[in-house]
Amino acid sequence: QVQLAESGGGMVQAGASLRLSCKASGEAFSVSVMGWFRQAPGKEREFVAGIAAASGSTLYGDSARGRFTIDRDNVNNMGYLQMNNLNPDDTAVYYCATSRYRDYIRRRAEGYNSWGQGTQVTVSS
């Protein structure tokens, strides 16, 4: 199982950018789909973006499409989420996760079996 640790969250104003990082341990990271999810208070965990292990193909949730970019570095076991033009609705705890699939990107949290502890992103208006 992969161990994951997010970093890069913080408090920013609307319109700002943040780059989240996800450090993974274990060889399984390079053969696993990686996803980013977020969860705001009182809301369900929401799929933000996912990236396949081998092909590098990506999938984005509706709220992220056009503003966020997911990327990964399999050599260094790192994942990233570049977030641009942030708005208050993006305020949430952001989690990275990996699944047992290599290239099948799932939108549901149940499809992922390793999770980080999360990093808080707060966007003020």
C-alpha positions in Angstrom: 0.0 0.0 0.0 1.2 3.5 -0.8 1.7 6.1 1.9 0.8 9.7 0.9 1.5 13.1 2.3 0.0 16.3 0.9 1.5 19.8 1.2 1.1 23.2 -0.3 -2.2 24.3 1.1 -2.8 27.7 2.7 -4.9 30.8 2.8 -5.1 32.9 -0.3 -7.4 35.5 -1.8 -9.7 35.0 -4.7 -7.9 34.9 -8.0 -4.7 33.5 -6.5 -3.0 30.3 -7.4 -1.7 27.4 -5.3 0.3 24.3 -6.2 -0.4 21.2 -4.0 2.1 18.4 -3.8 1.7 14.8 -2.8 4.7 12.8 -1.7 4.3 9.0 -2.1 6.3 6.2 -0.6 6.3 2.7 -2.1 6.9 1.4 -5.6 3.2 1.0 -6.2 2.8 4.7 -6.8 4.2 4.5 -10.3 1.7 1.9 -11.4 -1.3 3.4 -9.7 -3.9 6.0 -10.8 -3.5 9.1 -8.6 -6.4 11.3 -7.8 -7.1 14.6 -6.0 -10.3 15.0 -4.0 -11.6 17.7 -1.7 -14.0 17.9 1.1 -15.7 21.1 2.4 -17.4 21.2 5.8 -20.8 19.5 5.7 -20.2 18.2 2.1 -19.3 14.9 0.6 -15.8 14.2 -0.7 -15.6 15.5 -4.3 -13.5 14.3 -7.1 -11.2 17.0 -8.4 -8.8 15.4 -10.9 -7.2 12.1 -11.7 -4.2 11.0 -13.7 -3.3 7.6 -15.1 -0.1 5.8 -14.2 1.3 4.8 -17.5 -0.5 6.8 -20.2 -0.6 10.1 -18.2 -4.2 10.6 -19.4 -6.2 12.9 -17.1 -9.8 13.4 -16.0 -11.2 16.5 -14.2 -14.2 17.2 -12.2 -16.5 19.9 -13.3 -15.3 22.4 -10.7 -11.6 21.9 -11.7 -11.9 21.8 -15.5 -10.1 24.7 -17.1 -8.5 26.0 -13.9 -6.7 23.1 -12.3 -4.0 20.9 -13.7 -2.9 17.5 -12.4 0.5 16.1 -12.9 2.8 13.4 -11.6 6.5 12.5 -11.5 6.8 8.8 -11.2 10.6 8.9 -10.9 10.4 10.9 -7.7 7.1 9.5 -6.5 5.4 12.9 -6.5 2.0 14.2 -7.6 0.9 17.7 -8.1 -2.3 19.8 -8.4 -1.8 23.3 -9.9 -4.8 25.4 -9.0 -5.4 28.8 -10.7 -8.0 31.5 -10.4 -9.1 30.2 -7.0 -12.5 31.3 -5.6 -14.1 30.9 -2.2 -16.0 27.8 -3.4 -12.6 26.0 -3.6 -12.2 26.2 0.1 -11.8 22.6 1.4 -9.4 20.0 2.6 -7.6 18.5 -0.4 -6.6 14.9 -0.4 -4.4 12.9 -2.7 -5.2 9.2 -3.2 -4.1 6.2 -5.2 -6.1 3.3 -6.6 -5.4 -0.3 -7.4 -5.9 0.5 -11.1 -3.1 1.5 -13.5 -5.1 3.5 -16.0 -8.7 3.4 -15.0 -9.5 6.8 -13.5 -12.5 6.6 -11.2 -14.5 9.6 -9.9 -15.7 7.9 -6.8 -13.7 7.9 -3.6 -14.5 4.2 -3.1 -12.2 3.5 -6.0 -9.1 4.6 -4.1 -7.4 2.6 -1.4 -4.7 4.8 -0.2 -5.2 8.4 1.2 -3.1 11.2 2.6 -4.1 13.2 5.6 -5.1 16.2 3.6 -4.1 19.8 3.3 -6.3 22.8 4.0 -7.0 25.3 1.3 -8.9 28.5 2.3 -9.8 31.1 -0.3 -11.2 34.5 0.9 -13.2 36.9 -1.2 
